[in-house]
Amino acid sequence: MSDNHDGKHSSKKMTKLASKVLHDKESEKQAKSLAGSVLSQAESHHEEDKAAHKPK
């Protein structure tokens, strides 16, 4: 996967950080909401990557 993106999807680094926030029991509700948003954008990006790399 390339590090280049069109700004519509979360980067791997942001996805990893968002995951940590969601798993942290002491994270605030607003932080978890933002983290969920980051992960929802990342999920569609990873699905597109999987589809693009499927053998024909």
PQR file with spaces between the fields and no chain letter, atoms N, CA, C, O and H, PARSE charges and radii, in Angstrom:
ATOM       1  N    MET     1       0.842   -1.178    0.000 -0.4000 1.5000
ATOM       2  CA   MET     1       0.000    0.000    0.000 -0.0000 2.0000
ATOM       3  C    MET     1       0.880    1.233    0.000  0.5500 1.7000
ATOM       4  O    MET     1       1.908    1.262    0.677 -0.5500 1.4000
ATOM       5  N    SER     2       0.501    2.220   -0.729 -0.4000 1.5000
ATOM       6  CA   SER     2       1.235    3.464   -0.833 -0.0000 2.0000
ATOM       7  C    SER     2       0.899    4.399    0.318  0.5500 1.7000
ATOM       8  O    SER     2      -0.195    4.334    0.880 -0.5500 1.4000
ATOM       9  H    SER     2      -0.334    2.196   -1.279  0.4000 1.0000
ATOM      10  N    ASP     3       1.843    5.273    0.669 -0.4000 1.5000
ATOM      11  CA   ASP     3       1.575    6.281    1.684 -0.0000 2.0000
ATOM      12  C    ASP     3       0.772    7.437    1.104  0.5500 1.7000
ATOM      13  O    ASP     3       0.247    8.265    1.849 -0.5500 1.4000
ATOM      14  H    ASP     3       2.731    5.326    0.213  0.4000 1.0000
ATOM      15  N    ASN     4       0.675    7.498   -0.217 -0.4000 1.5000
ATOM      16  CA   ASN     4      -0.105    8.557   -0.854 -0.0000 2.0000
ATOM      17  C    ASN     4      -1.589    8.263   -0.725  0.5500 1.7000
ATOM      18  O    ASN     4      -2.039    7.133   -0.915 -0.5500 1.4000
ATOM      19  H    ASN     4       1.101    6.825   -0.822  0.4000 1.0000
ATOM      20  N    HIS     5      -2.342    9.316   -0.396 -0.4000 1.5000
ATOM      21  CA   HIS     5      -3.789    9.146   -0.340 -0.0000 2.0000
ATOM      22  C    HIS     5      -4.449   10.462   -0.700  0.5500 1.7000
ATOM      23  O    HIS     5      -3.796   11.505   -0.719 -0.5500 1.4000
ATOM      24  H    HIS     5      -1.977   10.234   -0.242  0.4000 1.0000
ATOM      25  N    ASP     6      -5.714   10.419   -0.979 -0.4000 1.5000
ATOM      26  CA   ASP     6      -6.419   11.600   -1.450 -0.0000 2.0000
ATOM      27  C    ASP     6      -7.061   12.410   -0.335  0.5500 1.7000
ATOM      28  O    ASP     6      -7.862   13.301   -0.616 -0.5500 1.4000
ATOM      29  H    ASP     6      -6.245    9.572   -0.963  0.4000 1.0000
ATOM      30  N    GLY     7      -6.736   12.129    0.909 -0.4000 1.5000
ATOM      31  CA   GLY     7      -7.283   12.885    2.024 -0.0000 2.0000
ATOM      32  C    GLY     7      -8.656   12.421    2.466  0.5500 1.7000
ATOM      33  O    GLY     7      -9.233   13.000    3.386 -0.5500 1.4000
ATOM      34  H    GLY     7      -6.086   11.404    1.136  0.4000 1.0000
ATOM      35  N    LYS     8      -9.185   11.403    1.838 -0.4000 1.5000
ATOM      36  CA   LYS     8     -10.520   10.918    2.176 -0.0000 2.0000
ATOM      37  C    LYS     8     -10.485    9.740    3.138  0.5500 1.7000
ATOM      38  O    LYS     8     -11.524    9.323    3.650 -0.5500 1.4000
ATOM      39  H    LYS     8      -8.716   10.933    1.090  0.4000 1.0000
ATOM      40  N    HIS     9      -9.301    9.203    3.386 -0.4000 1.5000
ATOM      41  CA   HIS     9      -9.167    8.031    4.233 -0.0000 2.0000
ATOM      42  C    HIS     9      -8.136    8.283    5.323  0.5500 1.7000
ATOM      43  O    HIS     9      -7.217    9.085    5.157 -0.5500 1.4000
ATOM      44  H    HIS     9      -8.456    9.542    2.970  0.4000 1.0000
ATOM      45  N    SER    10      -8.303    7.595    6.422 -0.4000 1.5000
ATOM      46  CA   SER    10      -7.370    7.720    7.537 -0.0000 2.0000
ATOM      47  C    SER    10      -6.087    6.966    7.240  0.5500 1.7000
ATOM      48  O    SER    10      -6.109    5.892    6.639 -0.5500 1.4000
ATOM      49  H    SER    10      -9.050    6.944    6.557  0.4000 1.0000
ATOM      50  N    SER    11      -4.970    7.535    7.666 -0.4000 1.5000
ATOM      51  CA   SER    11      -3.676    6.874    7.481 -0.0000 2.0000
ATOM      52  C    SER    11      -3.538    5.719    8.468  0.5500 1.7000
ATOM      53  O    SER    11      -4.286    5.623    9.441 -0.5500 1.4000
ATOM      54  H    SER    11      -4.951    8.407    8.155  0.4000 1.0000
ATOM      55  N    LYS    12      -2.575    4.851    8.201 -0.4000 1.5000
ATOM      56  CA   LYS    12      -2.323    3.733    9.108 -0.0000 2.0000
ATOM      57  C    LYS    12      -1.969    4.244   10.496  0.5500 1.7000
ATOM      58  O    LYS    12      -2.407    3.683   11.500 -0.5500 1.4000
ATOM      59  H    LYS    12      -1.968    4.929    7.410  0.4000 1.0000
ATOM      60  N    LYS    13      -1.177    5.310   10.553 -0.4000 1.5000
ATOM      61  CA   LYS    13      -0.753    5.869   11.838 -0.0000 2.0000
ATOM      62  C    LYS    13      -1.966    6.355   12.631  0.5500 1.7000
ATOM      63  O    LYS    13      -2.060    6.092   13.830 -0.5500 1.4000
ATOM      64  H    LYS    13      -0.822    5.766    9.737  0.4000 1.0000
ATOM      65  N    MET    14      -2.883    7.050   11.987 -0.4000 1.5000
ATOM      66  CA   MET    14      -4.075    7.555   12.669 -0.0000 2.0000
ATOM      67  C    MET    14      -4.997    6.413   13.065  0.5500 1.7000
ATOM      68  O    MET    14      -5.625    6.464   14.123 -0.5500 1.4000
ATOM      69  H    MET    14      -2.807    7.263   11.013  0.4000 1.0000
ATOM      70  N    THR    15      -5.085    5.397   12.242 -0.4000 1.5000
ATOM      71  CA   THR    15      -5.910    4.236   12.544 -0.0000 2.0000
ATOM      72  C    THR    15      -5.404    3.528   13.799  0.5500 1.7000
ATOM      73  O    THR    15      -6.195    3.126   14.653 -0.5500 1.4000
ATOM      74  H    THR    15      -4.575    5.355   11.383  0.4000 1.0000
ATOM      75  N    LYS    16      -4.102    3.380   13.905 -0.4000 1.5000
ATOM      76  CA   LYS    16      -3.503    2.728   15.072 -0.0000 2.0000
ATOM      77  C    LYS    16      -3.769    3.545   16.338  0.5500 1.7000
ATOM      78  O    LYS    16      -4.113    2.987   17.380 -0.5500 1.4000
ATOM      79  H    LYS    16      -3.460    3.707   13.211  0.4000 1.0000
ATOM      80  N    LEU    17      -3.609    4.863   16.244 -0.4000 1.5000
ATOM      81  CA   LEU    17      -3.858    5.732   17.386 -0.0000 2.0000
ATOM      82  C    LEU    17      -5.333    5.686   17.790  0.5500 1.7000
ATOM      83  O    LEU    17      -5.650    5.619   18.978 -0.5500 1.4000
ATOM      84  H    LEU    17      -3.330    5.316   15.397  0.4000 1.0000
ATOM      85  N    ALA    18      -6.225    5.721   16.811 -0.4000 1.5000
ATOM      86  CA   ALA    18      -7.664    5.670   17.097 -0.0000 2.0000
ATOM      87  C    ALA    18      -8.033    4.369   17.804  0.5500 1.7000
ATOM      88  O    ALA    18      -8.859    4.366   18.717 -0.5500 1.4000
ATOM      89  H    ALA    18      -5.968    5.776   15.847  0.4000 1.0000
ATOM      90  N    SER    19      -7.433    3.289   17.389 -0.4000 1.5000
ATOM      91  CA   SER    19      -7.696    2.005   18.022 -0.0000 2.0000
ATOM      92  C    SER    19      -7.283    2.017   19.501  0.5500 1.7000
ATOM      93  O    SER    19      -7.991    1.493   20.361 -0.5500 1.4000
ATOM      94  H    SER    19      -6.762    3.291   16.648  0.4000 1.0000
ATOM      95  N    LYS    20      -6.128    2.622   19.773 -0.4000 1.5000
ATOM      96  CA   LYS    20      -5.667    2.721   21.159 -0.0000 2.0000
ATOM      97  C    LYS    20      -6.640    3.541   21.999  0.5500 1.7000
ATOM      98  O    LYS    20      -6.935    3.183   23.139 -0.5500 1.4000
ATOM      99  H    LYS    20      -5.553    3.048   19.075  0.4000 1.0000
ATOM     100  N    VAL    21      -7.138    4.638   21.437 -0.4000 1.5000
ATOM     101  CA   VAL    21      -8.090    5.491   22.165 -0.0000 2.0000
ATOM     102  C    VAL    21      -9.361    4.712   22.488  0.5500 1.7000
ATOM     103  O    VAL    21      -9.871    4.797   23.605 -0.5500 1.4000
ATOM     104  H    VAL    21      -6.899    4.928   20.510  0.4000 1.0000
ATOM     105  N    LEU    22      -9.873    3.960   21.530 -0.4000 1.5000
ATOM     106  CA   LEU    22     -11.099    3.202   21.757 -0.0000 2.0000
ATOM     107  C    LEU    22     -10.917    2.115   22.817  0.5500 1.7000
ATOM     108  O    LEU    22     -11.855    1.805   23.552 -0.5500 1.4000
ATOM     109  H    LEU    22      -9.459    3.891   20.623  0.4000 1.0000
ATOM     110  N    HIS    23      -9.742    1.547   22.900 -0.4000 1.5000
ATOM     111  CA   HIS    23      -9.493    0.489   23.875 -0.0000 2.0000
ATOM     112  C    HIS    23      -9.107    1.015   25.258  0.5500 1.7000
ATOM     113  O    HIS    23      -9.069    0.253   26.224 -0.5500 1.4000
ATOM     114  H    HIS    23      -8.980    1.798   22.303  0.4000 1.0000
ATOM     115  N    ASP    24      -8.822    2.305   25.353 -0.4000 1.5000
ATOM     116  CA   ASP    24      -8.427    2.914   26.632 -0.0000 2.0000
ATOM     117  C    ASP    24      -9.675    3.235   27.445  0.5500 1.7000
ATOM     118  O    ASP    24     -10.496    4.057   27.038 -0.5500 1.4000
ATOM     119  H    ASP    24      -8.853    2.923   24.568  0.4000 1.0000
ATOM     120  N    LYS    25      -9.810    2.587   28.588 -0.4000 1.5000
ATOM     121  CA   LYS    25     -10.998    2.770   29.427 -0.0000 2.0000
ATOM     122  C    LYS    25     -11.106    4.184   29.982  0.5500 1.7000
ATOM     123  O    LYS    25     -12.187    4.602   30.395 -0.5500 1.4000
ATOM     124  H    LYS    25      -9.142    1.919   28.919  0.4000 1.0000
ATOM     125  N    GLU    26     -10.008    4.921   29.999 -0.4000 1.5000
ATOM     126  CA   GLU    26     -10.021    6.263   30.558 -0.0000 2.0000
ATOM     127  C    GLU    26     -10.194    7.357   29.501  0.5500 1.7000
ATOM     128  O    GLU    26     -10.232    8.539   29.842 -0.5500 1.4000
ATOM     129  H    GLU    26      -9.130    4.581   29.664  0.4000 1.0000
ATOM     130  N    SER    27     -10.298    6.981   28.230 -0.4000 1.5000
ATOM     131  CA   SER    27     -10.518    7.971   27.173 -0.0000 2.0000
ATOM     132  C    SER    27     -11.903    8.594   27.327  0.5500 1.7000
ATOM     133  O    SER    27     -12.868    7.927   27.702 -0.5500 1.4000
ATOM     134  H    SER    27     -10.267    6.021   27.952  0.4000 1.0000
ATOM     135  N    GLU    28     -11.974    9.883   27.030 -0.4000 1.5000
ATOM     136  CA   GLU    28     -13.255   10.581   27.133 -0.0000 2.0000
ATOM     137  C    GLU    28     -14.178   10.192   25.986  0.5500 1.7000
ATOM     138  O    GLU    28     -13.734    9.722   24.938 -0.5500 1.4000
ATOM     139  H    GLU    28     -11.191   10.425   26.725  0.4000 1.0000
ATOM     140  N    LYS    29     -15.462   10.398   26.209 -0.4000 1.5000
ATOM     141  CA   LYS    29     -16.490   10.040   25.229 -0.0000 2.0000
ATOM     142  C    LYS    29     -16.250   10.743   23.889  0.5500 1.7000
ATOM     143  O    LYS    29     -16.393   10.127   22.833 -0.5500 1.4000
ATOM     144  H    LYS    29     -15.822   10.780   27.060  0.4000 1.0000
ATOM     145  N    GLN    30     -15.889   12.019   23.927 -0.4000 1.5000
ATOM     146  CA   GLN    30     -15.658   12.769   22.694 -0.0000 2.0000
ATOM     147  C    GLN    30     -14.454   12.207   21.930  0.5500 1.7000
ATOM     148  O    GLN    30     -14.486   12.106   20.703 -0.5500 1.4000
ATOM     149  H    GLN    30     -15.773   12.520   24.785  0.4000 1.0000
ATOM     150  N    ALA    31     -13.403   11.845   22.652 -0.4000 1.5000
ATOM     151  CA   ALA    31     -12.222   11.263   22.012 -0.0000 2.0000
ATOM     152  C    ALA    31     -12.577    9.942   21.339  0.5500 1.7000
ATOM     153  O    ALA    31     -12.116    9.656   20.235 -0.5500 1.4000
ATOM     154  H    ALA    31     -13.376   11.927   23.648  0.4000 1.0000
ATOM     155  N    LYS    32     -13.398    9.141   22.010 -0.4000 1.5000
ATOM     156  CA   LYS    32     -13.805    7.855   21.430 -0.0000 2.0000
ATOM     157  C    LYS    32     -14.677    8.060   20.198  0.5500 1.7000
ATOM     158  O    LYS    32     -14.595    7.291   19.241 -0.5500 1.4000
ATOM     159  H    LYS    32     -13.773    9.373   22.907  0.4000 1.0000
ATOM     160  N    SER    33     -15.501    9.085   20.222 -0.4000 1.5000
ATOM     161  CA   SER    33     -16.336    9.394   19.062 -0.0000 2.0000
ATOM     162  C    SER    33     -15.473    9.767   17.850  0.5500 1.7000
ATOM     163  O    SER    33     -15.718    9.305   16.736 -0.5500 1.4000
ATOM     164  H    SER    33     -15.567    9.710   20.999  0.4000 1.0000
ATOM     165  N    LEU    34     -14.462   10.608   18.087 -0.4000 1.5000
ATOM     166  CA   LEU    34     -13.552   10.994   17.011 -0.0000 2.0000
ATOM     167  C    LEU    34     -12.749    9.794   16.514  0.5500 1.7000
ATOM     168  O    LEU    34     -12.522    9.647   15.314 -0.5500 1.4000
ATOM     169  H    LEU    34     -14.264   10.983   18.993  0.4000 1.0000
ATOM     170  N    ALA    35     -12.325    8.946   17.437 -0.4000 1.5000
ATOM     171  CA   ALA    35     -11.574    7.752   17.056 -0.0000 2.0000
ATOM     172  C    ALA    35     -12.433    6.827   16.194  0.5500 1.7000
ATOM     173  O    ALA    35     -11.947    6.238   15.229 -0.5500 1.4000
ATOM     174  H    ALA    35     -12.510    9.067   18.412  0.4000 1.0000
ATOM     175  N    GLY    36     -13.702    6.705   16.549 -0.4000 1.5000
ATOM     176  CA   GLY    36     -14.619    5.885   15.748 -0.0000 2.0000
ATOM     177  C    GLY    36     -14.760    6.428   14.339  0.5500 1.7000
ATOM     178  O    GLY    36     -14.850    5.664   13.378 -0.5500 1.4000
ATOM     179  H    GLY    36     -14.096    7.183   17.333  0.4000 1.0000
ATOM     180  N    SER    37     -14.779    7.743   14.218 -0.4000 1.5000
ATOM     181  CA   SER    37     -14.869    8.374   12.901 -0.0000 2.0000
ATOM     182  C    SER    37     -13.629    8.065   12.067  0.5500 1.7000
ATOM     183  O    SER    37     -13.730    7.766   10.877 -0.5500 1.4000
ATOM     184  H    SER    37     -14.706    8.363   14.998  0.4000 1.0000
ATOM     185  N    VAL    38     -12.465    8.138   12.699 -0.4000 1.5000
ATOM     186  CA   VAL    38     -11.216    7.823   12.008 -0.0000 2.0000
ATOM     187  C    VAL    38     -11.250    6.381   11.501  0.5500 1.7000
ATOM     188  O    VAL    38     -10.900    6.109   10.353 -0.5500 1.4000
ATOM     189  H    VAL    38     -12.384    8.381   13.665  0.4000 1.0000
ATOM     190  N    LEU    39     -11.674    5.464   12.369 -0.4000 1.5000
ATOM     191  CA   LEU    39     -11.696    4.050   11.984 -0.0000 2.0000
ATOM     192  C    LEU    39     -12.739    3.759   10.914  0.5500 1.7000
ATOM     193  O    LEU    39     -12.531    2.892   10.066 -0.5500 1.4000
ATOM     194  H    LEU    39     -11.958    5.686   13.302  0.4000 1.0000
ATOM     195  N    SER    40     -13.849    4.468   10.945 -0.4000 1.5000
ATOM     196  CA   SER    40     -14.866    4.226    9.909 -0.0000 2.0000
ATOM     197  C    SER    40     -14.350    4.652    8.540  0.5500 1.7000
ATOM     198  O    SER    40     -14.697    4.034    7.533 -0.5500 1.4000
ATOM     199  H    SER    40     -14.018    5.173   11.635  0.4000 1.0000
ATOM     200  N    GLN    41     -13.544    5.679    8.487 -0.4000 1.5000
ATOM     201  CA   GLN    41     -12.946    6.107    7.215 -0.0000 2.0000
ATOM     202  C    GLN    41     -11.861    5.139    6.783  0.5500 1.7000
ATOM     203  O    GLN    41     -11.698    4.876    5.591 -0.5500 1.4000
ATOM     204  H    GLN    41     -13.262    6.181    9.305  0.4000 1.0000
ATOM     205  N    ALA    42     -11.127    4.613    7.731 -0.4000 1.5000
ATOM     206  CA   ALA    42     -10.054    3.668    7.414 -0.0000 2.0000
ATOM     207  C    ALA    42     -10.618    2.357    6.894  0.5500 1.7000
ATOM     208  O    ALA    42     -10.038    1.745    5.997 -0.5500 1.4000
ATOM     209  H    ALA    42     -11.259    4.826    8.699  0.4000 1.0000
ATOM     210  N    GLU    43     -11.731    1.924    7.443 -0.4000 1.5000
ATOM     211  CA   GLU    43     -12.319    0.643    7.048 -0.0000 2.0000
ATOM     212  C    GLU    43     -12.645    0.620    5.560  0.5500 1.7000
ATOM     213  O    GLU    43     -12.332   -0.358    4.882 -0.5500 1.4000
ATOM     214  H    GLU    43     -12.202    2.421    8.172  0.4000 1.0000
ATOM     215  N    SER    44     -13.263    1.669    5.041 -0.4000 1.5000
ATOM     216  CA   SER    44     -13.609    1.676    3.621 -0.0000 2.0000
ATOM     217  C    SER    44     -12.348    1.701    2.771  0.5500 1.7000
ATOM     218  O    SER    44     -12.329    1.123    1.685 -0.5500 1.4000
ATOM     219  H    SER    44     -13.517    2.464    5.592  0.4000 1.0000
ATOM     220  N    HIS    45     -11.292    2.361    3.245 -0.4000 1.5000
ATOM     221  CA   HIS    45     -10.027    2.407    2.525 -0.0000 2.0000
ATOM     222  C    HIS    45      -9.413    1.022    2.423  0.5500 1.7000
ATOM     223  O    HIS    45      -8.933    0.637    1.357 -0.5500 1.4000
ATOM     224  H    HIS    45     -11.308    2.831    4.127  0.4000 1.0000
ATOM     225  N    HIS    46      -9.422    0.271    3.512 -0.4000 1.5000
ATOM     226  CA   HIS    46      -8.840   -1.061    3.502 -0.0000 2.0000
ATOM     227  C    HIS    46      -9.650   -2.013    2.636  0.5500 1.7000
ATOM     228  O    HIS    46      -9.076   -2.898    2.002 -0.5500 1.4000
ATOM     229  H    HIS    46      -9.812    0.584    4.378  0.4000 1.0000
ATOM     230  N    GLU    47     -10.946   -1.857    2.594 -0.4000 1.5000
ATOM     231  CA   GLU    47     -11.778   -2.697    1.735 -0.0000 2.0000
ATOM     232  C    GLU    47     -11.452   -2.428    0.265  0.5500 1.7000
ATOM     233  O    GLU    47     -11.402   -3.358   -0.540 -0.5500 1.4000
ATOM     234  H    GLU    47     -11.412   -1.138    3.109  0.4000 1.0000
ATOM     235  N    GLU    48     -11.232   -1.163   -0.083 -0.4000 1.5000
ATOM     236  CA   GLU    48     -10.869   -0.826   -1.462 -0.0000 2.0000
ATOM     237  C    GLU    48      -9.522   -1.415   -1.812  0.5500 1.7000
ATOM     238  O    GLU    48      -9.333   -1.913   -2.922 -0.5500 1.4000
ATOM     239  H    GLU    48     -11.273   -0.408    0.572  0.4000 1.0000
ATOM     240  N    ASP    49      -8.564   -1.367   -0.867 -0.4000 1.5000
ATOM     241  CA   ASP    49      -7.254   -1.961   -1.094 -0.0000 2.0000
ATOM     242  C    ASP    49      -7.358   -3.454   -1.346  0.5500 1.7000
ATOM     243  O    ASP    49      -6.715   -3.975   -2.258 -0.5500 1.4000
ATOM     244  H    ASP    49      -8.717   -0.962    0.035  0.4000 1.0000
ATOM     245  N    LYS    50      -8.166   -4.153   -0.544 -0.4000 1.5000
ATOM     246  CA   LYS    50      -8.333   -5.596   -0.705 -0.0000 2.0000
ATOM     247  C    LYS    50      -8.907   -5.910   -2.080  0.5500 1.7000
ATOM     248  O    LYS    50      -8.448   -6.834   -2.751 -0.5500 1.4000
ATOM     249  H    LYS    50      -8.688   -3.729    0.196  0.4000 1.0000
ATOM     250  N    ALA    51      -9.903   -5.150   -2.498 -0.4000 1.5000
ATOM     251  CA   ALA    51     -10.536   -5.377   -3.796 -0.0000 2.0000
ATOM     252  C    ALA    51      -9.553   -5.129   -4.928  0.5500 1.7000
ATOM     253  O    ALA    51      -9.566   -5.848   -5.928 -0.5500 1.4000
ATOM     254  H    ALA    51     -10.276   -4.399   -1.953  0.4000 1.0000
ATOM     255  N    ALA    52      -8.710   -4.130   -4.785 -0.4000 1.5000
ATOM     256  CA   ALA    52      -7.756   -3.779   -5.833 -0.0000 2.0000
ATOM     257  C    ALA    52      -6.657   -4.829   -5.984  0.5500 1.7000
ATOM     258  O    ALA    52      -6.092   -4.981   -7.067 -0.5500 1.4000
ATOM     259  H    ALA    52      -8.699   -3.546   -3.974  0.4000 1.0000
ATOM     260  N    HIS    53      -6.350   -5.553   -4.912 -0.4000 1.5000
ATOM     261  CA   HIS    53      -5.266   -6.518   -4.949 -0.0000 2.0000
ATOM     262  C    HIS    53      -5.724   -7.965   -5.124  0.5500 1.7000
ATOM     263  O    HIS    53      -4.901   -8.879   -5.075 -0.5500 1.4000
ATOM     264  H    HIS    53      -6.809   -5.431   -4.032  0.4000 1.0000
ATOM     265  N    LYS    54      -7.006   -8.183   -5.324 -0.4000 1.5000
ATOM     266  CA   LYS    54      -7.502   -9.547   -5.540 -0.0000 2.0000
ATOM     267  C    LYS    54      -7.004  -10.061   -6.894  0.5500 1.7000
ATOM     268  O    LYS    54      -7.004   -9.324   -7.881 -0.5500 1.4000
ATOM     269  H    LYS    54      -7.674   -7.440   -5.364  0.4000 1.0000
ATOM     270  N    PRO    55      -6.589  -11.305   -6.935 -0.5600 1.5000
ATOM     271  CA   PRO    55      -6.190  -11.877   -8.237  0.2800 2.0000
ATOM     272  C    PRO    55      -7.392  -12.022   -9.151  0.5500 1.7000
ATOM     273  O    PRO    55      -8.500  -12.307   -8.697 -0.5500 1.4000
ATOM     274  N    LYS    56      -7.168  -11.827  -10.427 -0.4000 1.5000
ATOM     275  CA   LYS    56      -8.282  -11.886  -11.402 -0.0000 2.0000
ATOM     276  C    LYS    56      -8.534  -13.280  -11.868  0.5500 1.7000
ATOM     277  O    LYS    56      -9.428  -13.507  -12.683 -0.5500 1.4000
ATOM     278  H    LYS    56      -6.268  -11.596  -10.797  0.4000 1.0000
